Amino acid sequence: MKPKPILIYIFVCVVIFAISLTMTSCKKLVQVDEPDDSLTASMVFSNDSLAQAAVAGLYIKVMSNTKFLLNGGMSLFPGLSADEVVRTSAMNNEEQFTNNAILPSNQLINVNLWKAAYTYIYHSNICIEGLQRSSGVNETLKKQLTGEVLFVRALCYYYLVNLYGDVPLVLNTNAEVNALLPRTQADKVYIQIESDLLAARDALAGTQLNTRPTQHAAMALLARVYLHMQYWGRAEEMANAVINSGLFTLSNDLNAVFKIKSPEIIFQWAPANLNSGDGFIFVPSSPAIRPTYTIDSNLLSAFETNDLRKQNWIKTVKVNSTTYSHPYKYKIYISTGVPDEYNVVLRLAEQYLIRAEARARQLRVEEAVDDINIIRSRAGLAELSKNISSDLCWQKLEQERRVEFFAEWGHRWFDLKRTQQADAVLGIAKGARWHPNDKLYPIPLIELENAPNLEQNPGYN
């Protein structure tokens, strides 16, 4: 008699928890003896069902907490740090993001972002090592699962390096070694991200289920990563591969872009207990309740007249005689039945704008404008002339990225930094609150106290 799936999952969770006890903090990595995981690890990866449950456990972990790194946190916290959203009521830990005055002791920096990322990375490393050692898992499945967790590890490091700069590069489960790791230079972290995604792309060839990492998800993230690495030709190549795959099309209905069956979704995670983290964060629980977050006035005024994204992705409500505008890409606060919206990680619109930027960087303005116009047309805006100057093309591209990806996975925050415009733009938007050191978040205080070789970012005590 085969064990029931839920029992398999519970067993795997218990075993992985035992294996990963030492990852709770760097201090515990030093002080607590590592468990003898030789037996438990071999049990987890002894057959196909258990190996699948181990990877599923990672996805459940990712989606179990809102406002965490990969479930709403990257839409919220960088949105507060940039010029996208602001809180409508006082909450000190979050206001530190809005004021660009984050304390290293802020638990959101530690628990929701840093610790969450390294928890997912460590779980990924357990799976990678377990799958490599296993002789009981089907080789095809082993290859697929390895590719999936490599993608997750790369995704985590992409956000870590963009939030904190240089970060420890943890690539195994050796607790004693990891406890003493210094920060790795950001460019070397990017090389590892690229390596993981290339391996994931090759391992996931032929997979198409968009609720799991796929070959096209790996290529889509690679295209984005190559923009950061300034490899314009490679960025275009990866975006081309996704766009020309024929698997994805832009949704004609802007209100359906983030629905489960949207044709433009490249990768989405199924929620563990809600509809989507972003919906829970940005959509009020009732029309009569003030939204927790409202659109920054700078963003609200950035939309062109008749832009359908403003009409469909921002909702204006009046509560107690005060008008609020809040993000409305996701329409549902909490699902009361079958979820209608998942956690959309990658979508086709980004690939068009990545390709447009890659082409513009290579001085192929007309081709760049073609891609920009695809996004503008979907938004109900007039197409740009192909004869515009390179400078105007770049301005229009920045504009499209801003209004297409607002309050979505930190795009605006990261774009301002990678294009070296953060000081100029946020110096105006934030005024005296802004300082150039604010472009990086502080390393959490508790990590500095527990890890002897970590150093703080400039500007933080």
Secondary structure, DSSP 8 states (H G I E B T S, - for coil): ----HHHHHHHHHHHHHHHTGGGS-HHHHHHS-----HHHHHHHTSSHHHHHHHHHHHHHHHHSSTTBTTBBHHHHHHHHHTTSEEESS--HHHHHHHTT---TT-HIIIIIIIIHHHHHHHHHHHHHHHHHH-SSS-HHHHHHHHHHHHHHHHHHHHHHHHHHSSB----S--HHHHHT---B-HHHHHHHHHHHHHHHHHHTTT---TTS--HHHHHHHHHHHHHHHT-HHHHHHHHHHHHTTSS----S-GGGTTSTT-TTEEEEE--SSSS-HHHHHHS-SSTTS--SEEE-HHHHTTS-TT-HHHHHHEEEEEETTEEEEEE-SS--SS-SSS-S--EEEEEHHHHHHHHHHHHHHTT-HHHHHHHHHHHHHHTT-----TT--HHHHHHHHHHHHHHHSTTSTTHHHHHHHHTT-HHHHHHHHHGGG--GGGGS----HHHHHH-TT----TT--
